[in-house]
Every structure is written in structure tokens, then in C-alpha cells.
């Protein structure tokens, strides 16, 4: 094997490998020989298939497998020999046809110097779940199952109001003819705030014209930044009717027997799971901010940052689509707006890995299983979810990375200068 290394930037290296074709052919011939001894092909007895037939049937596949295997083998050997610490995946280009050769462009993990986490100052938030939090969750569940009963009184906060509207912005009427029909629950921010408040007190059949000033960035261009007269007519007013917390209600949430005490225990377990995740997110953010502040001057691998920025953009576009909105044409350089955030995310990720390496931290199997079971418990068939993780290497790898990151975050927080700050459950889960 021949290999050369060229520095193409502060954190970039170009590795060029070259290997004679006969080495590749030796691998291919050996593998084809193994296949010939066991292959079952119609018209031939096992072990008696002609080499030419084996070559025709399996040659291309075996060559590709041998090529990939040797590529990984030689790449790993050079990385170990030169003690290169790679950040992200290499970019690999194939070389000349006449020989097994390739060029791998890699980025290196930067030198962070002394990583002394005891110099960091971290606020660790704590919270507990009270009976009042459980009562509030039961109220939320009742509101999700609410029904509506028509009333003749004026509308008030929490009521469902069916209405017709039209707007007059100068000489322009919207819609040009007739009215727009819709409904709104007062107090939930479903309509522009001035309009929602203007509905309070109106009963069925009553009409009112409101002077509304829309902001300059309002979603309807014809109304944006204008003083508009909005006429609303109430078609119907209904008040919410919450179901009783009886046996049938409790059973509908999967509590066999409809026992109230068991229902409250299940709710507490769910809230504890939510709280645990929220507190870890807060701690991850707190530690991350401290690491960023301490190592902001360290240069990050540019290609790794760009890939992270593109991934963040793709995630935002996907979220827009899932919300039912059209993201429109995304400019080719749209990811540039995510570069700063991406650089910080890459910095924290590399530092977490560096802390784990320098302190020989290893994934805790017990914590991994606990996290997996915690995730699975949110589904109707937990054991099926656990089996899915165990049978899917990609899913399991993602979970292992997450748990390892949380372990390191905890390790850093324990050794940093830290103070505790108690929060209510509601404040703690508010991200």
C-alpha cells in the first residue's frame, strides 16, 4: 500500500491511497472461490459450478464488496498510523481505473487544549410534581374531551363562537362580496387579538364593527400595516361542557377498572417522564452555553459546520411542511443563515466527545436500557418498541449517542461549579 497525506487547511487533510490491481484481484478470487464451494445454481451440483458461471453471476457484487472492504481497511490503517482524529465522515473520490486508488478528504477535531470543566459555572434546575399538577392535567384531559352546548347569553372567554366577518380597508372590501365564515374559541389566540376581544359580550345574531390596526407583517398583504374596519356577526355561541371524571372517562385512557387512584398514578408517571426530559434539556442547554462561552475562539471544521447548517435548514423546511404550510422555493444559500447556530452545535458536540475520550467515559448499559424502556412506555405495546430498537442498528445507534451525550453532560455538571434552582413543574417544562 502506498499513501500520502497533504495538509489543505488548518483542519483539513487529503489522504491519497494507491494499491495494485493484483491485490484487489486476490481478494475477489478468494471470495469467488468461497462462493463456488457453496453456491446452489440450477443445473449444477453444489461445488461443481464452473468458475466462469460464478464470475458472471457474482463477479460485480464481489468486486464492489472487495473494493469497499479494502477502502475501509486502508483508510483506517492510515488514520491509525498517523494518529489522525477525524471529525465527521470523509469525502471519498475514486482514483485511476487501472489500480485500486482513492482520495479521502477529511476534517480533524480541533485542539481544545486544556479542557477543565471545573472552571465552568452551571445552574442545575430541579422541580417536583405536586397534586395540583396532576389536577391540572386531569382538567386538560377533560378539556380535550369537551362538548359544546348552545347558550343565549353574550360570549365570554372559553366559549365557542361561530361568526361571519368582512373587512373594509379604505376602498377595498374583503371579501369583495358576502362574508367569511368561521369559528373561534375566545381566549385561545385563534384570531387576531383585537377581534377576539371584540367578540366578548356579543350574543347570537348580534353584529359589531371593530377598528383594527393590523401589524406590518400580517399574513394578509391587503390588511398588513393598515387601519381596518372589521365587521363581525355572531351566528352562534356555545359554552364548553366538561365530562365527569367517572369510571368510563378513566377507562378511556387505558386504566382497567377505571380506578381513580391508579389514574392519578399513571398521570404522575407520565409527568415525571416529561419532567425528566425537560430538566435534561435545560441542563444540556446550560452546559452547552458554558462550553460555547469558554471555547468560542476554537476554529471549527468548516465542512462539518456546513453539513450541520444544511441539516438544520432541512429540519425547518420539514417542520413547515408538516404544519401544512408551503415553504416555497428555498434559496441555494439559505443554509448560510444557520451557520452560527450550526458552529455552536458542532462545538458542543465535539467537546462532549473530547471530554468522554479524555476521561475514558463509557456508555452505561443500565442507563441505556432505562432510557429505552422510558421511551417504549409511551406506546401501547412497549415490548414491541423495545424489540424494534434492538433489531434496528440505526435506531439503536441514535439512542446510544443520545444516552452517551446525557451521561457526559451529567458528568460535566457534577464537576463544574454549580448551583441548584428550584422551579415549579409548569416552569420547568416550559422550554
C-alpha positions in Angstrom: 0.0 0.0 0.0 1.1 3.5 -0.8 -0.3 6.5 1.0 0.4 10.2 1.2 -1.0 13.0 3.4 -1.4 16.6 2.3 -2.5 19.5 4.5 -5.1 21.5 2.7 -6.2 23.7 5.6 -5.9 24.2 9.3 -8.2 21.3 10.0 -8.4 19.6 6.6 -6.2 16.8 5.2 -6.1 15.0 1.9 -5.2 11.3 2.1 -4.2 9.6 -1.2 -4.1 5.8 -1.3 -2.8 3.6 -4.1 -2.9 -0.2 -4.2 -2.0 -2.5 -7.2 -4.9 -4.2 -9.0 -3.5 -7.7 -8.2 -4.2 -7.1 -4.5 -7.8 -6.4 -5.3 -8.0 -9.5 -7.7 -6.6 -11.7 -4.9 -9.5 -10.6 -2.6 -12.0 -11.2 -5.4 -10.6 -14.6 -6.4 -10.7 -15.8 -2.8 -14.2 -14.7 -2.3 -15.5 -16.2 -5.6 -13.8 -19.4 -4.5 -15.7 -19.4 -1.3 -19.0 -18.8 -3.1 -18.2 -21.6 -5.6 -18.0 -24.2 -2.9 -21.5 -23.5 -1.5 -23.5 -21.8 -4.3 -26.7 -23.6 -5.5 -27.4 -22.9 -9.1 -30.0 -24.7 -11.1 -28.3 -27.3 -13.5 -25.2 -27.7 -11.4 -24.3 -29.8 -8.4 -23.1 -27.9 -5.3 -19.4 -27.3 -5.5 -19.3 -28.2 -9.3 -20.4 -24.8 -10.7 -17.9 -23.6 -13.4 -15.7 -20.6 -12.4 -17.0 -18.7 -15.4 -20.6 -19.1 -14.3 -19.7 -18.0 -10.7 -17.9 -14.9 -12.2 -20.9 -14.0 -14.4 -23.4 -14.3 -11.5 -21.4 -12.9 -8.6 -18.4 -11.1 -10.1 -19.7 -7.5 -10.0 -21.1 -7.8 -6.5 -18.0 -9.4 -5.1 -15.7 -6.8 -6.8 -17.7 -3.9 -5.2 -17.7 -5.6 -1.8 -13.9 -6.2 -2.0 -13.3 -2.6 -3.1 -15.3 -1.2 -0.2 -13.7 -3.5 2.2 -10.2 -2.6 1.1 -11.0 1.0 1.1 -12.1 0.9 4.7 -9.2 -1.2 5.7 -6.6 1.0 4.1 -8.2 4.2 5.2 -8.4 3.0 8.9 -4.8 1.8 8.7 -3.5 5.2 7.6 -5.7 7.1 10.2 -4.3 4.9 12.9 -0.7 5.1 11.7 -0.7 8.9 11.6 -2.9 9.2 14.7 -5.5 11.4 12.9 -8.6 12.3 14.9 -11.4 12.6 12.3 -14.4 14.9 12.7 -17.4 13.8 10.6 -17.4 11.5 7.6 -14.6 11.6 5.0 -15.3 12.7 1.4 -14.0 9.9 -0.8 -13.2 10.1 -4.5 -12.2 7.1 -6.6 -8.8 7.2 -8.3 -7.5 5.7 -11.5 -9.2 2.7 -13.1 -6.1 0.7 -13.5 -5.4 0.3 -9.8 -7.2 0.4 -6.5 -6.9 4.0 -5.5 -8.8 6.8 -3.9 -8.5 10.2 -2.4 -10.1 10.9 1.0 -10.6 14.5 2.2 -11.1 14.6 6.0 -11.5 17.2 8.7 -9.8 16.9 12.0 -11.1 17.5 15.5 -9.5 20.8 16.7 -7.1 21.1 19.5 -9.1 22.3 22.5 -6.1 22.5 24.8 -6.8 22.1 28.5 -10.5 21.1 29.0 -11.1 21.9 32.7 -14.8 21.6 33.3 -14.3 22.6 37.0 -13.9 26.2 35.7 -17.5 26.2 34.3 -20.4 27.6 36.3 -23.6 25.7 35.8 -27.2 26.3 37.1 -28.9 22.9 37.7 -32.7 23.2 37.8 -34.9 21.0 39.9 -38.6 20.5 40.2 -41.2 18.3 41.8 -44.7 17.2 40.7 -47.5 18.2 43.1 -51.1 17.1 43.4 -52.1 20.4 41.8 -50.1 19.5 38.7 -52.0 16.2 38.5 -55.3 18.0 39.0 -54.3 20.4 36.2 -53.5 17.6 33.8 -56.9 15.9 34.5 -58.5 19.3 33.7 -56.6 19.4 30.5 -57.7 15.9 29.6 -61.3 16.9 30.3 -61.0 19.9 28.1 -59.7 17.7 25.3 -62.9 15.7 25.6 -65.3 18.6 26.0 -68.6 19.0 24.2 -70.4 22.3 23.4 -73.8 23.5 24.5 -75.6 26.5 22.8 -76.3 29.5 25.1 -78.3 32.7 24.6 -76.1 34.9 26.7 -73.2 37.1 25.5 -70.0 35.3 24.6 -67.2 35.1 27.2 -63.7 33.7 27.4 -63.7 29.9 26.7 -66.8 30.0 24.6 -67.0 28.6 21.0 -68.3 31.4 18.7 -69.5 30.7 15.1 -69.3 34.0 13.2 -69.3 35.8 9.9 -66.9 38.6 9.1 -65.9 41.1 6.4 -63.3 43.8 6.4 -63.1 47.3 4.9 -59.6 48.7 4.3 -60.1 52.0 2.6 -61.9 51.4 -0.7 -61.1 47.7 -0.6 -63.6 45.2 0.8 -62.5 41.7 1.9 -64.1 39.5 0.7 -65.4 41.5 -2.3 -68.9 40.1 -1.7 -70.6 38.2 1.1 -68.7 37.3 4.3 -66.1 34.8 5.6 -67.5 32.1 7.9 -65.5 30.6 10.7 -65.4 29.8 14.4 -63.2 30.6 17.3 -62.7 29.7 20.9 -62.3 33.0 22.7 -59.0 33.3 24.6 -57.0 30.7 22.6 -55.5 33.2 20.1 -57.1 31.6 17.1 -57.9 35.1 15.6 -56.2 38.5 15.8 -56.3 39.6 19.4 -58.4 42.8 18.9 -61.1 40.8 17.0 -61.3 38.0 19.6 -61.7 40.6 22.4 -64.3 42.4 20.4 -66.5 39.2 20.4 -66.8 39.3 24.2 -70.4 40.2 25.2 -72.0 39.6 21.8 -74.9 37.2 21.7 -76.3 35.1 18.9 -77.4 37.4 16.0 -75.6 40.5 17.2 -73.2 42.4 15.0 -70.4 44.8 15.7 -67.8 46.8 13.7 -64.3 47.0 15.1 -61.5 49.4 14.4 -58.5 47.1 14.0 -54.9 48.1 13.3 -53.0 45.2 11.7 -49.2 44.8 12.1 -47.0 45.4 9.1 -46.1 41.7 8.8 -49.7 40.5 8.9 -50.2 37.4 6.8 -52.9 39.0 4.6 -51.0 41.6 2.5 -54.1 43.6 1.8 -54.6 44.3 5.5 -50.9 44.4 6.6 -50.0 47.7 8.4 -53.5 49.2 7.8 -56.3 50.6 10.0 -59.2 48.4 9.0 -62.9 48.3 9.9 -63.8 44.6 10.7 -67.5 43.8 10.9 -68.3 40.6 12.9 -71.7 38.9 13.2 -72.2 36.2 15.8 -74.0 33.2 14.4 -73.9 31.0 17.5 -72.4 30.9 21.0 -71.7 27.7 22.8 -70.2 27.0 26.2 -67.9 24.1 27.0 -69.2 21.1 28.8 -66.5 19.0 30.5 -67.0 15.3 31.1 -67.2 14.0 34.6 -64.1 12.1 35.9 -66.1 8.8 36.2 -65.2 5.2 35.5 -65.9 5.4 31.8 -63.8 8.6 31.4 -60.9 6.9 33.3 -61.2 3.7 31.3 -61.0 5.6 28.0 -57.3 6.4 28.9 -56.4 2.7 29.3 -56.9 2.3 33.0 -58.5 -1.0 33.6 -61.3 -1.0 36.1 -61.5 2.8 35.9 -59.8 3.3 39.3 -59.2 7.0 40.1 -56.1 6.3 42.3 -54.5 4.3 39.5 -55.4 7.0 37.0 -53.6 9.6 39.1 -50.6 7.3 39.5 -50.4 6.9 35.7 -50.6 10.6 35.2 -47.8 11.2 37.8 -45.6 8.7 35.9 -46.2 10.4 32.6 -45.5 13.8 34.1 -42.3 12.5 35.8 -41.1 11.2 32.4 -41.9 14.6 30.8 -40.2 16.5 33.7 -37.0 14.3 33.4 -36.7 15.1 29.7 -37.3 18.8 30.3 -34.7 19.1 33.1 -32.1 17.2 30.9 -32.8 19.6 28.0 -32.3 22.6 30.4 -29.1 21.1 31.7 -27.9 20.3 28.2 -28.6 23.9 27.2 -26.9 25.3 30.3 -23.7 23.2 29.9 -23.7 23.9 26.2 -23.8 27.6 26.7 -20.9 27.4 29.2 -18.8 25.3 26.8 -19.5 27.7 23.9 -18.5 30.7 26.0 -15.3 29.0 27.1 -14.2 27.7 23.7 -15.7 30.1 21.2 -12.3 31.1 19.8 -11.5 27.5 18.7 -11.8 27.1 14.9 -14.4 24.5 13.9 -14.2 22.1 10.8 -15.9 24.2 8.1 -17.4 21.3 6.1 -18.8 19.8 9.3 -20.4 23.1 10.2 -21.9 23.5 6.7 -23.4 20.0 6.8 -24.9 20.8 10.2 -26.3 24.1 8.8 -27.9 22.3 5.9 -29.4 19.7 8.2 -30.9 22.4 10.4 -32.4 24.1 7.3 -33.8 20.8 6.1 -35.4 20.2 9.5 -37.0 23.7 9.5 -38.4 23.2 6.0 -39.8 19.8 7.0 -41.5 21.4 10.1 -43.1 24.0 7.8 -44.4 21.3 5.5 -45.8 19.2 8.4 -47.7 22.3 9.7 -49.5 22.4 6.4 -47.7 25.5 5.1 -45.8 25.8 1.9 -42.1 26.7 2.4 -41.8 28.0 -1.2 -38.6 28.0 -3.1 -35.6 27.6 -0.7 -32.6 29.7 -1.9 -29.4 27.7 -2.6 -27.6 29.7 0.1 -30.4 29.6 2.7 -28.3 27.4 5.0 -25.9 30.3 5.5 -28.4 31.8 8.0 -27.9 28.7 10.2 -24.1 28.8 10.1 -23.6 30.5 13.6 -26.0 28.1 15.3 -24.5 25.2 13.5 -21.0 26.1 14.6 -22.1 26.3 18.2 -23.8 22.9 17.9 -20.7 21.3 16.3 -18.5 22.9 19.0 -20.6 21.4 21.9 -20.8 18.0 20.1 -17.0 17.8 19.6 -16.3 19.0 23.2 -18.7 16.4 24.7 -16.8 13.7 22.7 -13.5 15.1 23.8 -14.5 15.0 27.4 -15.7 11.5 27.1 -12.4 10.4 25.4 -10.0 12.2 27.8 -11.8 10.8 30.8 -12.4 7.3 29.4 -16.2 7.6 29.8 -18.2 4.6 28.6 -21.8 4.1 27.7 -23.7 2.8 30.8 -25.8 -0.2 29.6 -28.2 0.2 32.6 -28.9 3.8 31.7 -29.4 2.8 28.0 -31.9 0.2 28.9 -33.7 2.6 31.3 -34.0 5.2 28.6 -35.2 2.7 26.0 -37.9 1.4 28.4 -38.8 5.0 29.2 -39.4 5.7 25.5 -41.2 2.5 25.0 -43.6 3.1 27.9 -45.2 6.0 26.0 -46.5 3.4 23.4 -49.4 0.9 23.7 -47.1 -2.0 23.0 -43.8 -1.2 24.9 -42.2 -4.6 24.3 -42.7 -4.2 20.5 -40.9 -0.9 20.6 -38.0 -2.3 22.6 -37.7 -5.1 20.1 -37.7 -2.6 17.2 -34.8 -0.7 18.8 -32.9 -4.0 19.3 -33.4 -5.1 15.7 -32.6 -1.7 14.1 -28.9 -0.8 14.3 -29.5 2.7 13.1 -32.2 3.4 15.7 -30.1 1.8 18.5 -27.0 3.8 17.4 -29.0 7.0 17.7 -30.3 6.1 21.1 -26.8 5.1 22.3 -25.4 8.5 21.1 -28.2 10.3 22.9 -27.6 8.4 26.2 -23.9 8.9 26.0 -24.3 12.6 25.5 -26.6 12.8 28.5 -24.0 10.9 30.6 -21.3 13.3 29.6 -23.5 16.3 30.3 -24.2 15.0 33.8 -20.5 14.2 34.3 -19.6 17.8 33.4 -22.4 19.4 35.5 -21.3 17.4 38.6 -17.7 18.6 38.3 -18.5 22.2 37.4 -19.2 24.9 39.9 -22.9 24.5 40.1 -25.9 25.9 42.0 -29.4 24.5 42.2 -32.5 26.5 41.3 -36.0 25.1 42.1 -38.8 25.6 39.6 -42.4 24.7 39.5 -43.4 21.8 37.2 -45.0 24.2 34.7 -42.0 26.5 34.6 -39.6 23.5 34.3 -41.3 22.1 31.2 -41.7 25.5 29.6 -38.7 25.4 27.2 
